Amino acid sequence: MGALQGREYAVTPFAFRALYPDFLVKGGSEGVPVADTASFCEARLVLFNPFTWFGAVRRLRSLKPDLLLVAYWSGLLAPLYFVIRRLTGIKMVVLLHNLSSHEPFFFEPLMWRLLAASADGVVTLSATVTQEVRAVMPDVPLLQLFHPLYEPDGESPSVEDARSALNLDIHSPVLLFFGYVRRYKGLDTMLRAMPSILQREPALRLVVAGHFHESAASYRTLLAQLGIERSVDLYPGYVSRERTALFFAAVDAVALPYRSATQSGVVRFAYGHGLPVIVTPAGALPEMVCHGKTGWIAPDCSAAGFAEAVGEFLDCRERRELEAIRPAIEAFNRDFSWESFVEAAGGFFESIAAKR
């Protein structure tokens, strides 16, 4: 939003109060904010309550914006956007994180048709998603961009302070698995890779921080079965900005053992903190990594394949070359700033808003 305002666009945030009922989120959703502090008091829109949609329609009609920019990552959003587009008449650009839901459902093709009927333009963040959109809605104007960089808020703690706070040895290699824990993100793959990794480097630690959409107990059971409990630290639940800075300051690299992916904000979080990533070749993840320079790409999505990529990371660390990676990450980041994103997107937004 700040980057748009920096280019003299007038921007009004319109936040959700809630997306899903708590009982649908395993482990509950308490502590997971939907709107930020500034806009939450104005948020009345509840995705699972259609009665609130009409309040949103009235509010949007009163605002009379030239364009409505909406984010899309799940088919469950399509009916809401269809209602808003039809009842307000406001031009709508969809910022499409992914077209296919990570956990597909049988009526998703209907949701795609609703989205195509609602969208006056689409912005995608990867070539993989662009191909899907071209197949489903070939007549909708489309702009392919990228997932912008997430930079730390404020000053990060030192490595020493962060590791002390998390009870991590200052000399041990530490990996981070960060964000929502869902099946497609492959945390179990990472855990099954750990015995092989620990044979190579017994001191390695894995930190897992994020909200579990699956049973955290099942992962603790897997840890016990694999005999790796002392090498893995679980921090289930919503991660505040302060804790996020702590986790990223404490680690050497970020692990993304995904089974499927369109793009990933976690990669941009890692790069924003100057950290390399270790990823599988799932979806668009390889588009976001320069192998051996900003991270490592596993040969496949198996536990053995991921262990091999971690081995390359450990080789680099043993050669004391991790610091040399940081300039490569900084160079890679220059073309992926929010300012570059808005510079590319601004003309597209204006062209959609000007269409009759």
C-alpha angles and dihedrals in degrees: 000000000000092000091053091049089048088063090051098258114145106233128188116188116222109194136195117238090203138354106192136014113263093242090062092056109075109230090020128267099252111141095020107119120212100181123036120246095263096052103030094088088058094045114110101148115111114183096210094046110072091189088071091053091072091052087054089050091053091048093049092048089055092049093049096197121188090230139012116215112198132181119229127193103138136043088233088077095058099082091051093051091046091054093046094048094048098044099041102034088216115148110251131207115192118215097209115205091172134345098205114057115241088238101039122211129203098251095048093111087062089054089053090055091050090050092049089052090051103042122090088178140000131215116198129193101210143027090244093061092042090059091051093049093048089055096047102036108016095165098055115099109251137194120190113210132150141258104273124231121271110216123197118267107237127332119337121225119253120265089248094052094043094050092046090053091050095041093243124149111250093226101044123098109250128195127193129214104192137184137022113355107226130150096256090057090067103222088153088056090054092049092049088052092053100082090057091044092049091051086061096040115013093184095060116119129199119207117199115195124172150076113299115226086181130050111292087202090064090057091049088052090052090050090055093046091052093043093233102116093119092054099050127065117197120204104178120189141048112330115220122217090256093052090044090057089048094052095046092047092053101053139074099214142356121242123216107178092171124171091204135005143166096192134322135232088196090068089054090047089053094048090046087059092045093250127140121231134223111211143170120239089255119144114310097346093104088056088064099050134068101207112238092004109061096009146315132282117211117230090239142351096267127110090248091050092050092047087055091055091048087052089058089051090051091049089054091048093049089052087052091238099130092096090055088060094063095072089050090053091048091051091048090050098055093081093045104060124128088246091057089047094052093043089057096039099044097075091046092052091049093049092052093047091050095052116107 
